[in-house]
Amino acid sequence: MLRVLLFLLMGAGLLGFLFVAWSALHPPVPAPQVAPKIMVLAASGTLRAGTLLKPEDIEAQASAADAVPDGAERDTPQNRAALFGAMVRKTLLAHQIVLPADVIRPGDHGFLAAVLAPGMRATSVGVDAVSGTAGLIWPGDHVDLILTQEIPSNSQDPVPPGRRVASETVLHDVRVIAIDQHLVEGGSPGNGLPGESATRTVTLEVTPRDAEHVAVATHLGKLSLAVRPVDATPEPADAPHAPTYGGDVSTALSVMSHEGADGGGVLHVHEGADDKEYHF
């Protein structure tokens, strides 16, 4: 009985020794280390070459830190703003990380030459936060340029009150290629974030003849911009556009403009289904 017990103890010891030896030769496999993720800037959708980047064109994409391509930029407000207005050099696919070689930025050598269509010119106009649509215009948008001016009047050459302020569209359907120092899509002086400047310089892509029209318009009165829809139908270059006068929008000025030489007159106004007469 003792001999059997001794053999059992020796067998248990031998098994223990073999287990320790096997464990030493086969260490446990360490759990795989998951690389940390960082957020980098990428295209939110397919962007064709020549596109001027807007805020909606950029998205944040999670990428392993050890797999981020050289030059990829982290998703920060500053890095996003620096891309707004840049021109895409080659087509980017949806969710593709944006690299420095993929874009040409405002201020880069040859930027304007790359952005302007053949035969076109770049000209700038000054607008305030209101006339510039409160920072809602981005490079790549198409706008109309509107001039509002006061018509001089004097005793020798009197102008009716309703005709002393006039507004007219100087340019139709022109492309914005710069806002302030960001040549093509958003941004204001200082930190480059859009919508922070009271006055803005907007650069437009125009024909040589239209550049002359803009130069004259800047000396005549106040300029403002009207954004056009993306799918707007182009207007004929020779389409007639009559100016709008103060009397066209103000009944008070219309009444004053119709005043007779004796201080009295009659103004006919269509209000709803009725025609009314105003005597003055």
C-alpha positions in Angstrom: 0.0 0.0 0.0 2.8 2.4 0.9 4.6 1.4 -2.4 1.4 2.3 -4.4 1.1 5.7 -2.5 4.8 6.4 -3.2 4.3 5.8 -6.9 1.3 8.0 -7.0 3.2 10.8 -5.3 6.1 10.4 -7.8 3.6 10.4 -10.7 2.0 13.6 -9.4 5.4 15.3 -9.0 6.4 14.2 -12.5 3.2 15.6 -14.0 3.7 18.9 -12.1 7.3 19.1 -13.4 6.1 18.4 -17.0 3.4 21.1 -16.7 5.9 23.7 -15.5 8.3 22.8 -18.3 5.6 23.0 -20.9 4.4 26.4 -19.6 8.0 27.7 -19.8 8.3 26.6 -23.4 4.8 28.0 -24.3 4.3 31.4 -22.7 0.8 32.9 -22.9 0.1 35.0 -26.1 -0.3 38.7 -25.0 -3.6 40.4 -25.9 -3.2 42.4 -29.1 -2.7 46.1 -28.5 -5.3 48.3 -30.1 -3.7 51.4 -31.6 -5.3 54.7 -30.4 -7.6 56.4 -32.8 -7.3 60.1 -33.9 -9.8 62.2 -35.9 -8.4 63.5 -39.1 -10.0 65.6 -41.9 -11.4 63.9 -44.9 -13.8 64.5 -47.8 -17.4 64.2 -46.9 -18.4 63.1 -50.4 -16.9 62.8 -53.9 -15.2 66.1 -54.8 -14.3 66.9 -58.3 -11.1 68.6 -59.3 -11.5 72.3 -59.3 -14.0 72.3 -56.4 -13.7 75.1 -53.9 -14.0 73.6 -50.4 -16.9 74.6 -48.2 -17.6 73.6 -44.6 -20.0 70.8 -45.7 -17.3 69.3 -47.9 -15.1 68.3 -44.9 -15.7 65.6 -42.3 -13.9 64.1 -39.4 -12.7 60.5 -39.9 -11.3 58.2 -37.2 -8.0 56.6 -38.1 -5.4 54.6 -36.2 -2.6 56.7 -35.1 0.0 54.4 -36.6 -1.9 54.3 -40.0 -2.4 58.1 -40.6 -0.8 59.2 -43.9 1.9 61.8 -43.7 0.5 65.3 -43.9 -3.0 64.3 -42.7 -4.4 67.0 -40.4 -6.2 66.5 -37.1 -9.8 67.7 -36.9 -9.5 71.1 -35.2 -11.5 74.3 -35.9 -8.3 76.0 -37.1 -7.4 73.2 -39.5 -10.9 73.1 -40.9 -10.9 76.9 -41.4 -7.6 76.6 -43.2 -9.1 74.3 -45.8 -12.2 76.4 -46.5 -11.7 78.0 -49.9 -8.9 75.7 -51.0 -9.2 74.2 -54.5 -9.2 70.5 -55.0 -6.3 69.6 -57.4 -7.6 66.1 -58.2 -10.9 64.2 -57.6 -11.3 63.1 -54.0 -13.5 60.1 -53.2 -16.0 60.1 -50.3 -14.2 59.7 -46.9 -10.8 60.0 -48.5 -8.3 61.7 -46.1 -7.3 65.1 -47.5 -3.5 65.5 -47.9 -1.5 68.7 -48.7 -0.9 67.5 -52.2 -4.6 67.2 -52.9 -5.4 70.9 -52.6 -4.0 74.3 -53.4 -4.7 76.8 -50.7 -5.4 80.6 -50.8 -2.0 82.3 -50.6 -0.2 79.5 -52.3 1.9 80.4 -55.3 -0.2 80.1 -58.5 -3.5 79.8 -56.6 -5.4 82.5 -58.6 -4.0 81.2 -61.8 -5.4 77.8 -61.0 -8.8 79.0 -59.9 -9.6 81.5 -62.6 -11.2 80.2 -65.8 -9.3 81.1 -69.1 -9.9 84.7 -70.1 -11.5 85.7 -66.7 -10.3 88.3 -64.2 -10.3 88.6 -60.4 -11.8 91.8 -58.9 -12.6 92.7 -55.3 -15.4 94.6 -53.7 -16.0 95.7 -50.1 -19.2 94.7 -48.3 -20.3 94.9 -44.7 -21.8 92.1 -42.6 -25.3 92.9 -43.9 -24.7 93.6 -47.6 -22.4 90.5 -47.6 -25.3 88.3 -46.3 -23.8 88.2 -42.8 -21.0 85.8 -43.6 -23.2 83.2 -45.4 -21.4 83.5 -48.7 -18.5 81.1 -49.5 -16.1 81.0 -52.3 -17.6 78.9 -55.0 -21.0 80.4 -54.5 -22.6 82.4 -57.4 -24.0 85.8 -56.6 -25.5 88.9 -58.2 -23.8 92.2 -57.5 -26.3 95.0 -56.6 -25.5 98.7 -56.6 -27.6 101.2 -54.5 -26.9 104.9 -55.1 -28.4 108.3 -54.5 -29.2 110.4 -57.5 -28.0 114.1 -57.1 -30.8 116.7 -57.1 -30.6 120.5 -57.2 -32.8 123.5 -57.9 -31.7 123.7 -61.5 -32.2 120.0 -62.1 -34.7 118.7 -59.5 -35.2 115.0 -59.1 -38.5 113.7 -57.7 -38.1 112.2 -54.2 -39.2 108.8 -55.4 -36.3 108.8 -57.9 -33.5 110.0 -55.7 -32.5 106.5 -54.5 -32.0 103.7 -57.1 -30.9 100.1 -57.0 -29.8 98.0 -59.9 -28.1 94.7 -60.5 -24.7 95.4 -61.9 -23.5 91.8 -62.5 -25.4 88.6 -62.7 -24.3 85.1 -61.8 -20.7 85.7 -61.0 -18.6 83.2 -59.0 -17.0 84.2 -55.6 -13.4 83.1 -55.5 -12.3 84.8 -52.3 -13.4 86.2 -49.0 -11.0 88.5 -47.2 -7.5 86.8 -47.3 -9.1 83.4 -48.0 -9.1 83.4 -51.8 -12.1 81.1 -52.5 -14.1 79.9 -49.6 -14.8 81.6 -46.3 -12.8 83.0 -43.5 -12.2 86.5 -42.1 -9.2 88.4 -40.9 -7.5 87.3 -37.7 -8.0 83.6 -36.9 -9.5 82.7 -40.3 -12.9 81.7 -38.9 -15.9 82.8 -41.0 -18.4 85.4 -39.9 -16.2 87.4 -37.5 -15.4 90.5 -39.5 -17.7 93.6 -39.7 -16.3 94.4 -43.2 -15.3 91.9 -45.8 -13.5 91.9 -49.1 -15.1 89.6 -51.6 -13.2 88.7 -54.8 -15.3 87.8 -57.8 -14.4 86.0 -61.1 -15.5 88.3 -63.9 -14.9 89.1 -67.5 -12.5 92.0 -68.4 -15.4 94.2 -69.3 -17.3 93.4 -66.1 -14.2 94.2 -64.1 -14.5 97.7 -65.5 -18.1 97.9 -64.5 -17.2 96.9 -60.9 -14.5 99.6 -60.8 -17.1 102.2 -61.7 -19.8 100.8 -59.4 -17.5 101.0 -56.3 -17.4 104.8 -56.8 -21.1 105.3 -57.4 -22.6 103.9 -54.2 -23.1 100.9 -51.9 -22.6 97.4 -53.2 -24.4 94.3 -51.8 -24.5 90.7 -52.8 -27.4 88.4 -53.5 -26.8 84.6 -53.4 -28.1 82.6 -56.3 -29.4 79.0 -56.1 -27.1 76.3 -57.2 -29.4 75.2 -60.0 -30.4 78.7 -61.2 -31.0 79.1 -64.9 -28.3 81.4 -66.4 -29.8 84.7 -67.6 -29.1 86.0 -71.1 -26.3 88.5 -71.1 -28.5 91.1 -72.8 -31.6 90.5 -70.6 -33.1 93.9 -69.7 -33.1 94.9 -66.0 -34.8 98.1 -65.1 -33.5 99.8 -62.0 -35.7 100.0 -58.8 -36.3 103.4 -57.4 -37.3 104.5 -53.9 -40.8 105.3 -55.2 -41.2 101.7 -56.3 -40.9 100.4 -52.8 -42.2 103.3 -50.7 -45.8 104.6 -51.1 -44.8 107.8 -49.2 -42.1 108.6 -51.8 -44.4 107.7 -54.6 -46.9 110.3 -53.3 -44.2 112.9 -53.0 -43.0 112.2 -56.5 -46.5 112.7 -58.0 -47.0 116.1 -56.3 -48.1 118.8 -58.8 -46.8 122.2 -59.2 -49.6 123.7 -57.1 -48.8 121.3 -54.2 -51.6 119.0 -55.0 -52.0 115.8 -56.9 -53.6 112.4 -57.1 -51.9 109.0 -56.8 -53.7 105.8 -57.9 -52.7 102.7 -55.9 -53.9 99.2 -56.4 -54.5 97.6 -53.0 -55.9 94.1 -53.1 -59.1 94.1 -55.2 -59.5 97.9 -54.8 -58.1 100.8 -56.6 -57.6 103.8 -54.2 -56.8 107.4 -54.8 -54.6 109.4 -52.5 -55.0 113.2 -52.7 -52.2 115.5 -51.7 
